[in-house]
Amino acid sequence: MNQKILINAPRFYGIDEAIRDSWKHLGYQAILENYRTQSTILEKIVRRLSVKFPFTSTVFNPILRHYLDFENKEFLKMIQREEPDLLFVVKGDHLFPETLQTIKTLLRIPIIAYIWDDPFYSYAGLYADHYRKTNFEKGMFFYDYIFVYDPYYVEMIRQRGLPKVKYLPLAGDPERYKYIPISEEDRKTFGFDICFVGVPYPNRVSVLESLKKYKLGVFGDGWEKYFLRRGKKVPGYYQGKAQGEKVLKIYRSSKLVLNIHDPEAKEGVNTRTFDILACGACELVDYKKSLERHFKIGEEIAVYRNIEELNNLVAYFLQTPDLIEKISQKGRQRVLNEHTWNHRMEEVALTLKQNHLLSVQ
Protein backbone atom coordinates (compact mmCIF):
# COMPACT_ATOMS: atom_id res chain seq x y z
CA MET A 1 0.00 0.00 0.00
CA ASN A 2 1.30 3.46 -0.87
CA GLN A 3 2.51 5.58 2.02
CA LYS A 4 0.21 8.33 3.24
CA ILE A 5 1.51 11.91 3.41
CA LEU A 6 -0.55 14.43 5.35
CA ILE A 7 0.14 18.01 4.23
CA ASN A 8 -0.78 20.75 6.67
CA ALA A 9 -0.60 24.09 4.86
CA PRO A 10 -2.32 27.47 4.52
CA ARG A 11 -4.48 28.17 1.50
CA PHE A 12 -2.13 30.21 -0.63
CA TYR A 13 -2.95 30.88 -4.29
CA GLY A 14 -3.14 27.16 -5.06
CA ILE A 15 0.42 26.35 -3.97
CA ASP A 16 -0.91 24.06 -1.24
CA GLU A 17 -2.86 22.08 -3.85
CA ALA A 18 0.13 21.98 -6.19
CA ILE A 19 2.25 20.43 -3.42
CA ARG A 20 -0.44 17.83 -2.73
CA ASP A 21 -0.71 16.99 -6.42
CA SER A 22 3.07 16.65 -6.69
CA TRP A 23 3.12 14.08 -3.88
CA LYS A 24 0.39 12.19 -5.71
CA HIS A 25 2.45 12.42 -8.90
CA LEU A 26 5.25 10.66 -7.01
CA GLY A 27 2.88 7.81 -6.14
CA TYR A 28 1.98 8.65 -2.54
CA GLN A 29 -1.40 9.00 -0.92
CA ALA A 30 -1.55 12.72 -0.26
CA ILE A 31 -4.08 14.43 1.99
CA LEU A 32 -4.22 18.22 2.25
CA GLU A 33 -5.43 19.70 5.51
CA ASN A 34 -5.58 23.50 5.33
CA TYR A 35 -5.26 25.50 8.50
CA ARG A 36 -7.03 28.76 9.19
CA THR A 37 -5.37 32.02 8.18
CA GLN A 38 -8.36 34.37 8.41
CA SER A 39 -8.82 35.89 11.85
CA THR A 40 -12.11 36.29 13.66
CA ILE A 41 -13.36 39.80 14.45
CA LEU A 42 -12.51 39.29 18.13
CA GLU A 43 -8.94 38.23 17.29
CA LYS A 44 -8.47 41.33 15.13
CA ILE A 45 -9.77 43.62 17.88
CA VAL A 46 -7.60 41.97 20.54
CA ARG A 47 -4.46 42.20 18.39
CA ARG A 48 -5.02 45.88 17.66
CA LEU A 49 -5.52 46.64 21.33
CA SER A 50 -2.40 44.65 22.24
CA VAL A 51 -0.33 46.66 19.76
CA LYS A 52 -1.75 49.99 20.90
CA PHE A 53 -1.57 49.13 24.62
CA PRO A 54 1.29 46.59 25.08
CA PHE A 55 0.67 46.35 28.84
CA THR A 56 -2.64 44.60 28.11
CA SER A 57 -0.98 41.61 26.43
CA THR A 58 -1.19 39.47 29.58
CA VAL A 59 -4.96 40.00 29.53
CA PHE A 60 -5.48 39.46 25.81
CA ASN A 61 -2.99 36.65 25.09
CA PRO A 62 -5.22 33.98 26.66
CA ILE A 63 -8.00 34.96 24.23
CA LEU A 64 -5.68 34.49 21.26
CA ARG A 65 -4.40 31.22 22.69
CA HIS A 66 -7.95 29.95 23.07
CA TYR A 67 -8.47 29.93 19.29
CA LEU A 68 -5.14 28.25 18.61
CA ASP A 69 -5.75 25.69 21.38
CA PHE A 70 -9.00 24.66 19.75
CA GLU A 71 -7.37 24.36 16.31
CA ASN A 72 -4.47 22.34 17.66
CA LYS A 73 -6.81 19.94 19.47
CA GLU A 74 -8.92 19.46 16.35
CA PHE A 75 -5.78 18.86 14.30
CA LEU A 76 -4.64 16.18 16.75
CA LYS A 77 -7.99 14.42 16.46
CA MET A 78 -7.81 14.52 12.68
CA ILE A 79 -4.25 13.23 12.43
CA GLN A 80 -5.06 10.35 14.77
CA ARG A 81 -7.99 9.40 12.51
CA GLU A 82 -5.91 9.56 9.34
CA GLU A 83 -2.80 7.85 10.78
CA PRO A 84 -0.41 9.16 8.10
CA ASP A 85 3.08 7.79 7.57
CA LEU A 86 4.53 11.30 7.45
CA LEU A 87 3.42 14.83 8.35
CA PHE A 88 4.53 17.63 6.00
CA VAL A 89 3.95 21.03 7.62
CA VAL A 90 4.15 24.25 5.62
CA LYS A 91 5.18 27.28 7.76
CA GLY A 92 4.04 25.74 11.05
CA ASP A 93 3.61 28.89 13.11
CA HIS A 94 0.12 27.70 14.10
CA LEU A 95 1.28 24.47 15.80
CA PHE A 96 2.24 24.55 19.46
CA PRO A 97 5.42 22.65 20.43
CA GLU A 98 3.32 20.43 22.68
CA THR A 99 1.16 19.48 19.70
CA LEU A 100 4.23 18.32 17.79
CA GLN A 101 5.45 16.44 20.86
CA THR A 102 2.08 14.67 21.19
CA ILE A 103 2.19 13.62 17.53
CA LYS A 104 5.68 12.18 18.02
CA THR A 105 4.57 10.32 21.15
CA LEU A 106 1.28 8.93 19.82
CA LEU A 107 2.06 8.21 16.17
CA ARG A 108 5.87 8.04 16.07
CA ILE A 109 5.97 9.43 12.53
CA PRO A 110 8.46 11.80 10.90
CA ILE A 111 7.43 15.45 10.99
CA ILE A 112 8.83 17.62 8.21
CA ALA A 113 8.69 21.43 7.94
CA TYR A 114 8.82 23.62 4.85
CA ILE A 115 9.36 27.26 5.80
CA TRP A 116 8.26 29.97 3.34
CA ASP A 117 8.95 33.09 5.39
CA ASP A 118 11.40 34.36 7.98
CA PRO A 119 10.91 31.60 10.59
CA PHE A 120 11.86 33.92 13.45
CA TYR A 121 10.05 37.07 12.24
CA SER A 122 13.30 38.92 12.83
CA TYR A 123 12.93 41.61 10.16
CA ALA A 124 9.51 42.61 8.88
CA GLY A 125 7.74 41.77 12.13
CA LEU A 126 4.63 40.71 10.23
CA TYR A 127 3.48 38.11 12.74
CA ALA A 128 -0.12 37.76 13.83
CA ASP A 129 0.48 37.33 17.55
CA HIS A 130 3.01 36.22 20.19
CA TYR A 131 2.22 32.53 19.76
CA ARG A 132 2.56 32.47 15.99
CA LYS A 133 5.77 34.42 16.32
CA THR A 134 7.44 31.90 18.63
CA ASN A 135 5.79 28.51 17.95
CA PHE A 136 8.26 27.43 15.28
CA GLU A 137 11.38 28.45 17.19
CA LYS A 138 10.17 26.74 20.37
CA GLY A 139 9.06 23.60 18.56
CA MET A 140 11.65 23.23 15.80
CA PHE A 141 13.54 20.43 17.57
CA PHE A 142 10.50 18.18 17.12
CA TYR A 143 10.92 18.32 13.33
CA ASP A 144 12.91 15.48 11.79
CA TYR A 145 13.91 17.60 8.82
CA ILE A 146 13.41 21.25 7.87
CA PHE A 147 13.36 22.73 4.38
CA VAL A 148 13.64 26.51 3.96
CA TYR A 149 12.94 28.70 0.93
CA ASP A 150 15.86 31.09 1.60
CA PRO A 151 19.51 30.04 2.17
CA TYR A 152 19.91 32.91 4.63
CA TYR A 153 17.48 31.33 7.08
CA VAL A 154 19.00 27.88 6.63
CA GLU A 155 22.13 29.19 8.31
CA MET A 156 20.10 30.85 11.09
CA ILE A 157 18.46 27.50 11.90
CA ARG A 158 21.79 25.65 11.84
CA GLN A 159 23.22 28.18 14.26
CA ARG A 160 20.46 27.18 16.67
CA GLY A 161 21.68 23.58 16.68
CA LEU A 162 19.62 21.85 13.99
CA PRO A 163 21.84 20.16 11.37
CA LYS A 164 19.03 18.53 9.37
CA VAL A 165 17.98 21.61 7.46
CA LYS A 166 18.23 22.25 3.73
CA TYR A 167 17.58 24.99 1.20
CA LEU A 168 14.54 24.19 -0.94
CA PRO A 169 13.58 27.02 -3.30
CA LEU A 170 9.98 27.76 -4.06
CA ALA A 171 8.70 26.80 -7.51
CA GLY A 172 6.30 27.51 -10.34
CA ASP A 173 2.93 25.97 -11.02
CA PRO A 174 2.61 25.61 -14.81
CA GLU A 175 -0.88 24.14 -14.42
CA ARG A 176 -2.14 27.50 -13.14
CA TYR A 177 0.43 29.86 -14.59
CA LYS A 178 0.40 28.71 -18.16
CA TYR A 179 0.95 30.07 -21.63
CA ILE A 180 -2.42 31.31 -22.91
CA PRO A 181 -3.34 33.02 -26.19
CA ILE A 182 -3.88 36.78 -25.93
CA SER A 183 -6.54 38.61 -27.95
CA GLU A 184 -6.37 42.15 -29.28
CA GLU A 185 -8.93 43.10 -26.66
CA ASP A 186 -6.63 41.74 -23.94
CA ARG A 187 -3.75 43.80 -25.30
CA LYS A 188 -5.89 46.94 -25.31
CA THR A 189 -6.96 46.33 -21.70
CA PHE A 190 -3.72 44.98 -20.19
CA GLY A 191 -1.02 46.01 -22.64
CA PHE A 192 1.20 47.87 -20.18
CA ASP A 193 4.86 48.70 -20.66
CA ILE A 194 5.40 47.33 -17.15
CA CYS A 195 3.02 45.58 -14.78
CA PHE A 196 3.16 44.41 -11.19
CA VAL A 197 0.77 42.11 -9.32
CA GLY A 198 1.10 41.90 -5.53
CA VAL A 199 0.45 43.62 -2.20
CA PRO A 200 2.04 46.96 -1.23
CA TYR A 201 5.19 47.31 0.87
CA PRO A 202 7.17 50.57 1.19
CA ASN A 203 10.05 49.17 -0.91
CA ARG A 204 7.61 48.18 -3.66
CA VAL A 205 5.89 51.56 -3.68
CA SER A 206 9.27 53.34 -3.99
CA VAL A 207 10.19 51.25 -7.02
CA LEU A 208 6.82 51.72 -8.71
CA GLU A 209 6.79 55.47 -8.11
CA SER A 210 10.03 55.67 -10.10
CA LEU A 211 8.32 54.10 -13.13
CA LYS A 212 5.29 56.40 -13.40
CA LYS A 213 6.56 57.91 -16.66
CA TYR A 214 5.85 54.58 -18.38
CA LYS A 215 2.51 52.94 -19.03
CA LEU A 216 2.43 51.21 -15.65
CA GLY A 217 -0.26 48.85 -14.38
CA VAL A 218 -0.35 47.69 -10.75
CA PHE A 219 -2.83 45.13 -9.43
CA GLY A 220 -3.41 43.44 -6.10
CA ASP A 221 -5.00 43.61 -2.67
CA GLY A 222 -4.49 46.33 -0.08
CA TRP A 223 -3.36 49.23 -2.25
CA GLU A 224 -6.26 51.57 -1.52
CA LYS A 225 -5.96 50.96 2.22
CA TYR A 226 -2.18 51.44 2.08
CA PHE A 227 -2.40 54.95 0.61
CA LEU A 228 -5.54 56.06 2.46
CA ARG A 229 -3.94 55.16 5.82
CA ARG A 230 -1.05 57.46 4.92
CA GLY A 231 -3.38 60.27 3.93
CA LYS A 232 -2.44 59.98 0.27
CA LYS A 233 -4.42 59.65 -2.91
CA VAL A 234 -4.46 56.21 -4.52
CA PRO A 235 -2.14 56.52 -7.56
CA GLY A 236 -3.50 56.28 -11.06
CA TYR A 237 -1.31 53.31 -11.89
CA TYR A 238 -3.30 51.12 -9.49
CA GLN A 239 -5.76 49.16 -11.62
CA GLY A 240 -7.61 47.04 -9.04
CA LYS A 241 -7.49 43.45 -7.88
CA ALA A 242 -6.49 40.49 -10.01
CA GLN A 243 -6.65 36.73 -9.69
CA GLY A 244 -7.02 33.62 -11.84
CA GLU A 245 -6.99 34.06 -15.60
CA LYS A 246 -6.91 37.84 -15.28
CA VAL A 247 -3.38 37.59 -13.88
CA LEU A 248 -2.33 35.47 -16.86
CA LYS A 249 -3.74 38.05 -19.26
CA ILE A 250 -1.92 40.86 -17.44
CA TYR A 251 1.40 38.98 -17.54
CA ARG A 252 1.08 37.89 -21.15
CA SER A 253 -0.19 41.23 -22.48
CA SER A 254 2.41 43.43 -20.76
CA LYS A 255 5.84 43.97 -22.26
CA LEU A 256 7.66 43.58 -18.93
CA VAL A 257 6.50 41.98 -15.69
CA LEU A 258 8.05 43.39 -12.54
CA ASN A 259 8.79 41.26 -9.49
CA ILE A 260 9.71 43.08 -6.26
CA HIS A 261 10.36 40.90 -3.21
CA ASP A 262 8.95 41.57 0.22
CA PRO A 263 11.34 42.61 3.04
CA GLU A 264 11.73 39.07 4.43
CA ALA A 265 13.43 37.69 1.30
CA LYS A 266 17.18 37.99 1.89
CA GLU A 267 18.75 35.60 -0.62
CA GLY A 268 15.81 33.43 -1.71
CA VAL A 269 13.13 34.20 -4.27
CA ASN A 270 9.32 34.10 -4.19
CA THR A 271 6.96 31.89 -6.20
CA ARG A 272 6.22 34.85 -8.49
CA THR A 273 9.80 34.48 -9.80
CA PHE A 274 8.90 31.13 -11.34
CA ASP A 275 5.21 31.70 -12.12
CA ILE A 276 5.83 34.80 -14.24
CA LEU A 277 8.27 32.88 -16.40
CA ALA A 278 5.99 29.83 -16.60
CA CYS A 279 3.43 32.08 -18.34
CA GLY A 280 5.92 32.98 -21.03
CA ALA A 281 6.33 36.57 -19.82
CA CYS A 282 9.54 38.60 -19.59
CA GLU A 283 10.41 39.08 -15.92
CA LEU A 284 12.38 41.94 -14.40
CA VAL A 285 13.21 41.11 -10.77
CA ASP A 286 15.19 42.68 -7.92
CA TYR A 287 18.49 40.86 -7.39
CA LYS A 288 18.67 38.00 -4.91
CA LYS A 289 21.76 35.85 -4.56
CA SER A 290 19.94 32.57 -5.24
CA LEU A 291 18.85 33.77 -8.70
CA GLU A 292 22.34 32.91 -9.91
CA ARG A 293 21.77 29.27 -8.94
CA HIS A 294 18.57 28.92 -10.91
CA PHE A 295 18.80 31.09 -14.03
CA LYS A 296 21.17 32.57 -16.57
CA ILE A 297 20.79 36.23 -15.72
CA GLY A 298 20.30 38.37 -18.80
CA GLU A 299 19.32 35.34 -20.89
CA GLU A 300 16.44 33.73 -19.00
CA ILE A 301 15.53 36.49 -16.56
CA ALA A 302 16.34 40.20 -16.21
CA VAL A 303 17.69 41.48 -12.90
CA TYR A 304 18.13 44.94 -11.40
CA ARG A 305 20.06 45.95 -8.26
CA ASN A 306 18.81 49.50 -7.72
CA ILE A 307 16.20 51.91 -9.04
CA GLU A 308 18.62 53.60 -11.45
CA GLU A 309 19.57 50.27 -13.03
CA LEU A 310 15.89 49.30 -13.19
CA ASN A 311 14.96 52.42 -15.13
CA ASN A 312 17.88 51.95 -17.52
CA LEU A 313 16.85 48.34 -18.16
CA VAL A 314 13.21 49.26 -18.76
CA ALA A 315 14.21 51.88 -21.32
CA TYR A 316 16.55 49.42 -23.02
CA PHE A 317 14.08 46.53 -23.17
CA LEU A 318 11.23 48.67 -24.50
CA GLN A 319 13.49 49.55 -27.43
CA THR A 320 14.43 45.88 -28.08
CA PRO A 321 11.20 43.83 -28.27
CA ASP A 322 13.03 40.89 -29.89
CA LEU A 323 15.16 40.53 -26.77
CA ILE A 324 12.05 40.51 -24.58
CA GLU A 325 10.68 37.59 -26.59
CA LYS A 326 13.95 35.62 -26.40
CA ILE A 327 14.22 36.01 -22.62
CA SER A 328 10.55 35.05 -22.21
CA GLN A 329 10.97 31.81 -24.14
CA LYS A 330 14.23 30.75 -22.47
CA GLY A 331 12.99 31.61 -18.99
CA ARG A 332 9.80 29.61 -19.47
CA GLN A 333 11.73 26.57 -20.69
CA ARG A 334 14.06 26.69 -17.69
CA VAL A 335 11.11 26.72 -15.27
CA LEU A 336 9.38 23.83 -17.02
CA ASN A 337 12.60 21.81 -17.07
CA GLU A 338 13.81 22.44 -13.51
CA HIS A 339 11.57 24.57 -11.32
CA THR A 340 8.08 23.10 -10.92
CA TRP A 341 6.53 21.75 -7.72
CA ASN A 342 7.04 18.23 -9.06
CA HIS A 343 10.78 18.93 -9.15
CA ARG A 344 10.72 20.27 -5.59
CA MET A 345 8.79 17.38 -4.06
CA GLU A 346 11.04 14.91 -5.89
CA GLU A 347 13.97 16.57 -4.10
CA VAL A 348 12.14 16.40 -0.76
CA ALA A 349 11.34 12.71 -1.23
CA LEU A 350 14.94 11.90 -2.19
CA THR A 351 16.35 13.78 0.82
CA LEU A 352 13.94 12.04 3.21
CA LYS A 353 14.76 8.61 1.79
CA GLN A 354 18.47 9.31 2.18
CA ASN A 355 17.84 10.17 5.83
CA HIS A 356 15.64 7.07 6.35
CA LEU A 357 12.55 9.18 6.99
CA LEU A 358 10.62 7.90 3.98
CA SER A 359 10.56 4.41 2.55
CA VAL A 360 11.38 3.68 -1.07
CA GLN A 361 8.09 3.16 -2.93
Residue pairs with C-beta under 8 A, 6 or more apart in sequence:
2 27
2 28
2 29
2 361
3 28
3 29
3 85
3 86
3 358
3 359
3 361
4 28
4 29
4 30
4 31
4 82
4 83
4 84
4 85
4 86
5 23
5 28
5 29
5 30
5 31
5 84
5 85
5 86
5 88
6 31
6 33
6 79
6 82
6 84
6 86
6 87
6 88
7 16
7 19
7 20
7 23
7 30
7 31
7 32
7 33
7 88
7 90
8 33
8 34
8 35
8 75
8 87
8 88
8 89
8 90
8 92
8 95
9 15
9 16
9 19
9 32
9 33
9 34
9 35
9 89
9 90
9 91
10 16
10 34
10 35
10 37
10 90
10 91
11 34
11 37
13 271
14 173
14 176
15 173
15 271
15 341
16 32
16 34
16 90
17 32
18 171
18 173
18 175
18 176
18 341
19 32
19 88
19 90
19 341
19 345
20 30
20 31
20 32
21 30
21 175
21 341
22 340
22 341
22 342
22 344
22 345
22 346
23 30
23 88
23 345
24 30
25 342
25 345
26 342
26 345
26 346
26 349
26 361
27 361
28 361
31 82
31 84
33 75
33 78
35 71
35 75
35 94
36 71
36 94
39 47
39 128
40 67
42 63
43 63
43 64
43 67
43 129
46 60
46 63
46 64
47 60
47 64
47 128
47 129
49 56
49 60
50 56
50 57
50 60
50 61
50 129
57 130
61 129
61 130
61 131
64 129
64 130
64 131
65 131
68 94
68 96
68 131
68 132
69 96
71 94
72 94
72 95
72 96
72 99
75 95
75 99
76 99
76 102
76 103
79 87
79 103
79 107
80 106
80 107
83 107
84 107
84 109
85 109
85 358
85 359
86 109
86 110
86 111
86 112
86 352
86 357
86 358
87 103
87 109
87 110
87 111
87 112
88 112
88 114
88 348
89 95
89 111
89 112
89 113
89 114
89 143
90 113
90 114
90 116
91 114
91 115
91 116
91 117
91 136
92 113
92 115
92 135
92 136
92 139
92 143
93 127
93 128
93 132
93 133
93 135
93 136
94 132
94 135
95 135
95 139
96 131
96 135
96 139
97 135
97 138
97 139
97 142
99 139
100 111
100 139
100 142
100 143
101 139
101 142
103 109
103 111
103 142
104 111
104 142
110 144
110 145
110 352
110 357
110 358
111 142
111 143
111 144
112 143
112 144
112 145
112 146
112 147
112 348
112 352
112 357
113 136
113 140
113 143
113 145
113 146
113 147
114 146
114 147
114 148
114 149
114 168
114 348
115 136
115 146
115 147
115 148
115 149
115 153
116 149
116 170
117 149
117 264
118 124
118 150
118 153
118 264
119 136
119 137
119 140
119 148
119 153
119 156
119 157
120 136
120 137
120 153
120 156
121 127
121 133
122 156
123 263
123 264
123 266
124 262
124 263
124 264
126 264
127 133
137 160
140 146
140 157
140 160
140 162
141 161
141 162
143 162
144 164
144 355
144 357
145 164
145 165
145 166
145 351
145 352
145 355
145 357
146 157
146 162
146 164
146 165
146 166
147 165
147 166
147 167
147 168
147 348
147 351
148 154
148 157
148 165
148 166
148 167
148 168
148 268
149 167
149 168
149 169
149 170
149 268
150 167
150 264
150 265
150 266
150 267
150 268
150 290
151 167
151 267
151 268
151 289
151 290
152 266
152 267
152 268
153 266
153 268
154 165
154 166
154 167
157 165
158 165
164 355
166 351
167 268
167 290
168 344
168 347
168 348
169 268
169 269
169 290
169 293
169 294
169 339
169 344
170 268
170 269
170 270
170 271
170 273
170 274
170 344
171 271
171 274
171 339
171 340
171 341
171 343
171 344
172 271
172 274
172 275
172 277
172 278
172 335
172 339
172 340
172 341
173 271
173 275
173 278
173 340
173 341
174 278
174 335
174 336
174 340
176 275
177 247
177 248
177 251
177 275
177 276
177 278
177 279
178 248
178 278
178 279
179 252
179 278
179 279
179 280
179 332
180 245
180 248
180 249
180 252
180 279
182 249
182 252
182 253
186 249
186 252
186 253
187 253
189 249
189 253
190 217
190 249
190 250
190 253
190 254
191 215
191 253
191 254
191 255
192 214
192 215
192 216
192 217
192 250
192 253
192 254
192 255
193 214
193 215
193 216
193 254
193 255
193 256
193 314
193 318
194 211
194 214
194 215
194 216
194 217
194 254
194 255
194 256
194 257
194 258
194 284
194 314
195 216
195 217
195 218
195 219
195 250
195 251
195 254
195 256
195 257
195 258
196 204
196 208
196 216
196 217
196 218
196 219
196 220
196 257
196 258
196 259
196 260
197 218
197 219
197 220
197 242
197 247
197 250
197 251
197 272
198 204
198 220
198 260
198 272
199 220
199 221
199 222
199 223
200 220
200 222
200 223
200 226
201 260
201 262
201 263
203 260
203 262
203 263
204 260
204 262
205 226
206 307
207 258
207 260
207 286
207 307
207 310
208 216
208 218
208 235
208 237
208 258
208 260
209 235
210 307
210 310
210 311
211 258
211 310
211 311
211 314
212 235
212 237
214 314
214 318
216 237
217 237
217 239
217 250
217 254
218 235
218 237
218 238
218 239
219 238
219 239
219 240
219 241
219 242
219 246
219 247
219 250
220 241
220 242
221 241
223 234
223 238
224 234
224 238
227 233
227 234
227 235
228 234
242 250
248 279
251 257
251 276
251 279
251 281
252 279
252 280
252 281
254 281
255 282
255 317
255 318
255 321
255 324
256 282
256 283
256 284
256 302
256 314
256 317
256 318
256 324
257 276
257 281
257 282
257 283
257 284
258 283
258 284
258 285
259 270
259 272
259 273
259 276
259 283
259 284
259 285
259 286
260 285
260 286
261 269
261 270
261 285
261 286
261 288
262 270
265 288
266 288
267 288
267 289
267 290
268 288
268 290
269 285
269 288
269 290
269 291
269 294
273 283
273 285
273 291
273 301
274 335
274 339
274 340
276 283
277 283
277 300
277 301
277 328
277 331
277 332
277 334
277 335
278 332
278 335
278 336
278 340
279 332
280 328
280 329
280 332
281 328
282 302
282 317
282 324
282 325
282 327
282 328
282 331
283 301
283 302
283 327
283 331
284 302
284 303
284 304
284 310
284 313
284 314
284 317
285 291
285 301
285 302
285 303
285 304
286 303
286 304
286 305
287 303
287 304
287 305
291 297
291 301
291 303
294 334
294 338
294 339
295 301
295 331
295 334
296 330
296 334
297 303
298 327
299 326
299 327
299 330
300 327
300 330
300 331
300 334
301 327
301 331
302 313
302 317
302 327
304 310
304 313
317 323
317 324
349 358
352 358
353 359
353 360
